[in-house]
Amino acid sequence: MRFLRDLALVAGKDLRIESRSRVALQQILPFGVIVVVMFAFALDADREFLERAAPGLFWIAVLLAALLAVGRSFSVEEANRARDGLRMSSLDPGAIFAGKAAAIAVELFVLEAVLGVAVVVLYDVSFTDVLLLACAAFAATVGLAATGTVYGVLAGGLRARETLVPLLVLPAVTPVMLGGTRAFQAALGLADDGWAWVQLLCAFAVLAVSAGIVAFGPLLEEA
Amino acid sequence: MKKVFLAVTLVALAATVYFALAVTPPRENQGGEAVRLLYLHVPTAWLAYLAFAVTAFASLLWLVPRTRRPEWDLLAGASAEVGVVFTALMLVVGSLWARPTWGTWWEWDARLTTTAILFFLYLGYLALRRTGATSDERGKRCAIAALVAFADVPIVHFSVTWWQTLHQPGTVFNERLDVKISGSMSATLVLAVAAFTLLYAYLTMERFELAKLEEGREEREVQRAIAERVASEGAVTA
């Protein structure tokens, strides 16, 4: 119970910061959309090809924006030594992790909704299985947010944090990229086996969240 | 002692070179002479995995309070560094072998792809090690990062294998897994694995000692700076 209360507190704090500073809304969201537009330039706006590549391009755009969201989530903690405040707040460290990851996940859900519309409009795709799409997006986003949060705190406070986090996160989330893309292809009717990939995404999300809850306490502490 | 170890390693490596180049036969369906890359490819692959397993194990020992010693952190770093070198070698050698055998430098084969991801995972780990922090702080971050990376490898491998089988079932790769090994070839392969394992042990040992010296130097410099500071403040107050 206390865990959930702490989680809600931390997630609420991060989301409140984002709703007031509007960095996520005015910088990360447009960044995601412009990436989707750039892909069309790179692929010469070939409708047929864009439709086929849409699931992969969508997830690449989400991954890149997620890196920014993770960087933002931890640069907020660097300012005014907020990290020390968090450490001394007597909140459950696992709940702090879950709260920060939840806030990133909520931001990513909003981003995905907007990018989804952008992909439908710009790449001319139509979905056949909305339930599969939603479940895959949910599991993938939780896994992505949790992994990003683990590496965010791992590199927190280091000089090279901004450049280090992408190098650490991208190889680690290979399963999300593969699973999300394949499940979306299935939802578009381009492949089958979509639900099996959703299972993989769920397994990855569960592992990433558990790893984060266990590791966050020691990582947050001063050595 | 170390010199003897080095001498044995060099002799074993020289013997491997001789057997691999002069004694074993070429194979027609495996790229002819290029099949000799087998004696480099298999040991580097084995050592990459061994090195990362040692890193994970040493990191675990560091994390458990009862077995925590700064040496485990240094060993984890030394082993990962050597492991990354062997992983890079494995990718390059695999690529060189793939060209004459399959006609391409790269195939999205499950093993190749997992290896490439593995390479980047540990490259990130090494980058994390190099960011300045106190040795305790670094030890903690790196130990957790090593364990997370090690746990990630099976999931990456599973997802890549699955992705690969869905895309191109029954590819040429089974052919490679079946390099028919016989007589002098298997003996040379065993020799090569042994020689390279010795090389791994030697390199890791050297790297570990170097890391220890580096730590000692930093420690001494800090002590000297403190002593100088105390002395100068003493002079001012006097």
Chai-1 contact restraints between the chains, C-beta under 6 A:
chainA,res_idxA,chainB,res_idxB,connection_type,confidence,min_distance_angstrom,max_distance_angstrom,comment,restraint_id
A,L154,B,R141,contact,1.0,0.0,6.0,A-B,restraint_1
A,L154,B,A145,contact,1.0,0.0,6.0,A-B,restraint_2
A,L158,B,T131,contact,1.0,0.0,6.0,A-B,restraint_3
A,A160,B,T131,contact,1.0,0.0,6.0,A-B,restraint_4
A,L164,B,A127,contact,1.0,0.0,6.0,A-B,restraint_5
A,L167,B,G124,contact,1.0,0.0,6.0,A-B,restraint_6
A,L167,B,A127,contact,1.0,0.0,6.0,A-B,restraint_7
A,L168,B,G124,contact,1.0,0.0,6.0,A-B,restraint_8
A,P171,B,I117,contact,1.0,0.0,6.0,A-B,restraint_9
A,P171,B,F120,contact,1.0,0.0,6.0,A-B,restraint_10
A,P171,B,L121,contact,1.0,0.0,6.0,A-B,restraint_11
A,A172,B,D152,contact,1.0,0.0,6.0,A-B,restraint_12
A,T174,B,I117,contact,1.0,0.0,6.0,A-B,restraint_13
A,T174,B,V156,contact,1.0,0.0,6.0,A-B,restraint_14
A,P175,B,I155,contact,1.0,0.0,6.0,A-B,restraint_15
A,P175,B,S159,contact,1.0,0.0,6.0,A-B,restraint_16
A,L178,B,S159,contact,1.0,0.0,6.0,A-B,restraint_17
A,L178,B,W163,contact,1.0,0.0,6.0,A-B,restraint_18
A,A211,B,V148,contact,1.0,0.0,6.0,A-B,restraint_19
A,A215,B,I144,contact,1.0,0.0,6.0,A-B,restraint_20
A,A223,B,D136,contact,1.0,0.0,6.0,A-B,restraint_21
A,A223,B,E137,contact,1.0,0.0,6.0,A-B,restraint_22
A,A223,B,K140,contact,1.0,0.0,6.0,A-B,restraint_23
